[in-house]
Amino acid sequence: MLGQPIVYETLEKKGISYRKEEHIAVFSAEDKEKSGLHIWDGYKVSKNLFLRNAKGDKHYLAVTTVDKKTDLKRLAEKIGSTRLSFGSEERLDRYLKVKPGSVSSFSVLNDEERAVTVVFDEELKGEKCFALHPNENTATIFIDFEDVVRVVREHGNEIVYAEL
């Protein structure tokens, strides 16, 4: 698993400002609420869904916020895909080299083949207060969303915006 170092090295090299907070492991939105941690107050907190199409030959990372439910059937229609389902833990490891609960937009830094298309929620455009894991769920990075987009774009993964 390629975790935090690649994220921090990338952000430093690009001169991107961020704040980092370490914390207990958080695997889900429910864990975040139960943890009692308030480091996310005032921030849009990232929720990431690693998805595959019906054939399993296309993979997507859908990025929205923890407070939103995502209709996979509707999302497939919006991005012109066949039926979407969650990618297996094995596929997640093969393409993004992270474990469940640690997936974030920064996981594409591990995608050497640039095979995963990142689908960002349109509502995130212009968001200044965005929180996401640095490929491990024991820390959170607070950053301008456009800087996250810049990292993904400059890495070479395809980006699509859709209403999630």
C-alpha atoms as a printed R data frame, in Angstrom:
    type eleno elety resid chain resno       x      y       z
1   ATOM     1    CA   MET     A     1   0.000  0.000   0.000
2   ATOM     2    CA   LEU     A     2   1.287  3.407  -0.962
3   ATOM     3    CA   GLY     A     3   0.069  5.784   1.697
4   ATOM     4    CA   GLN     A     4   0.824  9.192   2.997
5   ATOM     5    CA   PRO     A     5   4.386  9.869   1.775
6   ATOM     6    CA   ILE     A     6   3.420 10.079  -1.905
7   ATOM     7    CA   VAL     A     7   0.592 12.485  -1.042
8   ATOM     8    CA   TYR     A     8   2.719 14.819   1.066
9   ATOM     9    CA   GLU     A     9   5.614 14.716  -1.425
10  ATOM    10    CA   THR     A    10   3.227 15.623  -4.260
11  ATOM    11    CA   LEU     A    11   1.634 18.491  -2.362
12  ATOM    12    CA   GLU     A    12   5.025 19.875  -1.291
13  ATOM    13    CA   LYS     A    13   6.474 19.597  -4.804
14  ATOM    14    CA   LYS     A    14   3.486 21.464  -6.260
15  ATOM    15    CA   GLY     A    15   3.575 24.136  -3.542
16  ATOM    16    CA   ILE     A    16   0.014 23.369  -2.435
17  ATOM    17    CA   SER     A    17  -1.067 24.596   1.004
18  ATOM    18    CA   TYR     A    18  -2.860 22.174   3.306
19  ATOM    19    CA   ARG     A    19  -3.358 21.367   6.968
20  ATOM    20    CA   LYS     A    20  -2.907 17.855   8.334
21  ATOM    21    CA   GLU     A    21  -4.498 16.322  11.439
22  ATOM    22    CA   GLU     A    22  -3.713 12.836  12.718
23  ATOM    23    CA   HIS     A    23  -6.479 10.919  14.527
24  ATOM    24    CA   ILE     A    24  -7.865  7.481  15.320
25  ATOM    25    CA   ALA     A    25  -8.713  5.264  12.341
26  ATOM    26    CA   VAL     A    26 -11.986  6.286  10.692
27  ATOM    27    CA   PHE     A    27 -13.483  3.776   8.253
28  ATOM    28    CA   SER     A    28 -16.864  5.358   7.589
29  ATOM    29    CA   ALA     A    29 -19.049  8.399   8.114
30  ATOM    30    CA   GLU     A    30 -20.538  6.594  11.110
31  ATOM    31    CA   ASP     A    31 -17.055  6.165  12.626
32  ATOM    32    CA   LYS     A    32 -16.419  9.862  12.085
33  ATOM    33    CA   GLU     A    33 -19.549 10.735  14.048
34  ATOM    34    CA   LYS     A    34 -18.825  8.207  16.832
35  ATOM    35    CA   SER     A    35 -15.206  9.319  17.207
36  ATOM    36    CA   GLY     A    36 -16.135 12.588  18.855
37  ATOM    37    CA   LEU     A    37 -13.503 14.302  16.745
38  ATOM    38    CA   HIS     A    38 -14.525 17.751  15.631
39  ATOM    39    CA   ILE     A    39 -11.626 18.441  13.297
40  ATOM    40    CA   TRP     A    40 -14.028 18.299  10.337
41  ATOM    41    CA   ASP     A    41 -16.378 21.017  11.582
42  ATOM    42    CA   GLY     A    42 -16.957 23.561   8.840
43  ATOM    43    CA   TYR     A    43 -15.485 21.346   6.102
44  ATOM    44    CA   LYS     A    44 -17.044 19.338   3.298
45  ATOM    45    CA   VAL     A    45 -15.864 15.828   4.159
46  ATOM    46    CA   SER     A    46 -15.007 13.549   1.258
47  ATOM    47    CA   LYS     A    47 -16.821 10.287   0.539
48  ATOM    48    CA   ASN     A    48 -15.208  8.096  -2.118
49  ATOM    49    CA   LEU     A    49 -16.796  5.222  -3.998
50  ATOM    50    CA   PHE     A    50 -14.572  2.881  -6.004
51  ATOM    51    CA   LEU     A    51 -16.783  1.569  -8.796
52  ATOM    52    CA   ARG     A    52 -16.608 -0.662 -11.858
53  ATOM    53    CA   ASN     A    53 -18.813 -1.018 -14.909
54  ATOM    54    CA   ALA     A    54 -20.749 -4.207 -15.747
55  ATOM    55    CA   LYS     A    55 -17.888 -5.742 -17.763
56  ATOM    56    CA   GLY     A    56 -15.297 -4.784 -15.184
57  ATOM    57    CA   ASP     A    57 -13.148 -3.105 -17.817
58  ATOM    58    CA   LYS     A    58 -13.706  0.476 -16.620
59  ATOM    59    CA   HIS     A    59 -13.166  1.792 -13.121
60  ATOM    60    CA   TYR     A    60 -14.331  4.984 -11.490
61  ATOM    61    CA   LEU     A    61 -13.649  6.851  -8.291
62  ATOM    62    CA   ALA     A    62 -16.770  8.858  -7.439
63  ATOM    63    CA   VAL     A    63 -16.022 11.710  -5.043
64  ATOM    64    CA   THR     A    64 -18.772 13.482  -3.128
65  ATOM    65    CA   THR     A    65 -19.450 14.311   0.531
66  ATOM    66    CA   VAL     A    66 -20.357 12.009   3.397
67  ATOM    67    CA   ASP     A    67 -23.793 13.553   3.761
68  ATOM    68    CA   LYS     A    68 -24.920 12.556   0.249
69  ATOM    69    CA   LYS     A    69 -26.399  9.287  -0.963
70  ATOM    70    CA   THR     A    70 -25.361  8.285  -4.461
71  ATOM    71    CA   ASP     A    71 -27.771  6.530  -6.830
72  ATOM    72    CA   LEU     A    72 -25.460  4.283  -8.889
73  ATOM    73    CA   LYS     A    73 -28.054  3.705 -11.612
74  ATOM    74    CA   ARG     A    74 -28.490  7.447 -12.120
75  ATOM    75    CA   LEU     A    75 -24.727  8.021 -11.968
76  ATOM    76    CA   ALA     A    76 -24.132  5.375 -14.670
77  ATOM    77    CA   GLU     A    77 -26.579  7.199 -16.941
78  ATOM    78    CA   LYS     A    78 -24.951 10.584 -16.283
79  ATOM    79    CA   ILE     A    79 -21.431  9.376 -17.126
80  ATOM    80    CA   GLY     A    80 -22.455  7.136 -20.036
81  ATOM    81    CA   SER     A    81 -21.517  3.872 -18.354
82  ATOM    82    CA   THR     A    82 -23.111  0.472 -18.157
83  ATOM    83    CA   ARG     A    83 -24.431 -0.627 -14.754
84  ATOM    84    CA   LEU     A    84 -22.099  0.373 -11.928
85  ATOM    85    CA   SER     A    85 -21.240 -1.677  -8.865
86  ATOM    86    CA   PHE     A    86 -18.634 -1.444  -6.145
87  ATOM    87    CA   GLY     A    87 -15.170 -2.662  -7.049
88  ATOM    88    CA   SER     A    88 -13.808 -5.529  -4.985
89  ATOM    89    CA   GLU     A    89 -11.054 -5.131  -2.414
90  ATOM    90    CA   GLU     A    90  -8.749 -6.941  -4.860
91  ATOM    91    CA   ARG     A    91  -9.516 -4.455  -7.642
92  ATOM    92    CA   LEU     A    92  -9.087 -1.567  -5.222
93  ATOM    93    CA   ASP     A    93  -5.642 -2.864  -4.310
94  ATOM    94    CA   ARG     A    94  -4.700 -3.516  -7.952
95  ATOM    95    CA   TYR     A    95  -5.723 -0.099  -9.274
96  ATOM    96    CA   LEU     A    96  -5.348  2.309  -6.348
97  ATOM    97    CA   LYS     A    97  -3.174  0.314  -3.927
98  ATOM    98    CA   VAL     A    98  -5.148  1.310  -0.831
99  ATOM    99    CA   LYS     A    99  -7.336 -0.493   1.665
100 ATOM   100    CA   PRO     A   100 -11.081  0.086   2.136
101 ATOM   101    CA   GLY     A   101 -11.651  3.091   4.391
102 ATOM   102    CA   SER     A   102  -8.504  4.843   3.146
103 ATOM   103    CA   VAL     A   103  -9.640  5.678  -0.392
104 ATOM   104    CA   SER     A   104  -9.466  9.319  -1.441
105 ATOM   105    CA   SER     A   105  -8.958 11.443  -4.529
106 ATOM   106    CA   PHE     A   106  -5.240 11.189  -3.786
107 ATOM   107    CA   SER     A   107  -5.379  7.394  -4.278
108 ATOM   108    CA   VAL     A   108  -5.046  7.967  -8.017
109 ATOM   109    CA   LEU     A   109  -1.411  8.927  -7.359
110 ATOM   110    CA   ASN     A   110  -0.911  5.145  -7.074
111 ATOM   111    CA   ASP     A   111  -2.678  4.503 -10.400
112 ATOM   112    CA   GLU     A   112   0.373  4.157 -12.637
113 ATOM   113    CA   GLU     A   113  -1.718  3.236 -15.697
114 ATOM   114    CA   ARG     A   114  -4.155  6.139 -15.198
115 ATOM   115    CA   ALA     A   115  -6.937  3.569 -15.601
116 ATOM   116    CA   VAL     A   116  -9.368  5.049 -13.070
117 ATOM   117    CA   THR     A   117 -11.648  7.907 -14.093
118 ATOM   118    CA   VAL     A   118 -12.372 10.322 -11.256
119 ATOM   119    CA   VAL     A   119 -15.982 11.511 -11.097
120 ATOM   120    CA   PHE     A   120 -16.227 14.634  -8.962
121 ATOM   121    CA   ASP     A   121 -19.554 15.854  -7.625
122 ATOM   122    CA   GLU     A   122 -20.385 19.127  -9.390
123 ATOM   123    CA   GLU     A   123 -21.340 20.647  -6.036
124 ATOM   124    CA   LEU     A   124 -17.691 20.537  -4.944
125 ATOM   125    CA   LYS     A   125 -16.584 23.090  -7.528
126 ATOM   126    CA   GLY     A   126 -15.226 26.180  -5.787
127 ATOM   127    CA   GLU     A   127 -15.229 24.545  -2.337
128 ATOM   128    CA   LYS     A   128 -12.465 26.083  -0.204
129 ATOM   129    CA   CYS     A   129 -12.874 23.826   2.843
130 ATOM   130    CA   PHE     A   130 -12.481 20.198   1.732
131 ATOM   131    CA   ALA     A   131 -11.345 17.324   3.957
132 ATOM   132    CA   LEU     A   132  -9.984 13.976   2.767
133 ATOM   133    CA   HIS     A   133  -7.647 11.183   3.832
134 ATOM   134    CA   PRO     A   134  -4.062 11.086   2.540
135 ATOM   135    CA   ASN     A   135  -4.540  7.403   1.484
136 ATOM   136    CA   GLU     A   136  -4.633  6.285   5.120
137 ATOM   137    CA   ASN     A   137  -7.561  6.718   7.469
138 ATOM   138    CA   THR     A   138  -5.520  7.835  10.482
139 ATOM   139    CA   ALA     A   139  -5.088 11.366   9.177
140 ATOM   140    CA   THR     A   140  -7.078 14.018   7.364
141 ATOM   141    CA   ILE     A   141  -5.902 16.742   5.017
142 ATOM   142    CA   PHE     A   142  -7.785 20.056   4.864
143 ATOM   143    CA   ILE     A   143  -7.359 21.703   1.493
144 ATOM   144    CA   ASP     A   144  -8.940 23.802  -1.258
145 ATOM   145    CA   PHE     A   145 -10.918 21.436  -3.533
146 ATOM   146    CA   GLU     A   146  -9.416 22.980  -6.678
147 ATOM   147    CA   ASP     A   147  -5.974 21.886  -5.457
148 ATOM   148    CA   VAL     A   148  -7.266 18.312  -5.217
149 ATOM   149    CA   VAL     A   149  -8.518 18.585  -8.807
150 ATOM   150    CA   ARG     A   150  -5.114 19.960  -9.855
151 ATOM   151    CA   VAL     A   151  -3.299 16.963  -8.331
152 ATOM   152    CA   VAL     A   152  -5.586 14.492 -10.115
153 ATOM   153    CA   ARG     A   153  -5.438 16.371 -13.434
154 ATOM   154    CA   GLU     A   154  -1.647 16.732 -13.368
155 ATOM   155    CA   HIS     A   155  -1.282 13.055 -12.532
156 ATOM   156    CA   GLY     A   156  -3.112 12.287 -15.776
157 ATOM   157    CA   ASN     A   157  -6.312 10.578 -14.673
158 ATOM   158    CA   GLU     A   158  -9.462 11.477 -16.592
159 ATOM   159    CA   ILE     A   159 -11.821 13.773 -14.685
160 ATOM   160    CA   VAL     A   160 -15.588 13.960 -15.126
161 ATOM   161    CA   TYR     A   161 -18.013 16.206 -13.236
162 ATOM   162    CA   ALA     A   162 -21.514 14.962 -12.526
163 ATOM   163    CA   GLU     A   163 -24.344 15.574 -10.131
164 ATOM   164    CA   LEU     A   164 -23.938 12.807  -7.551
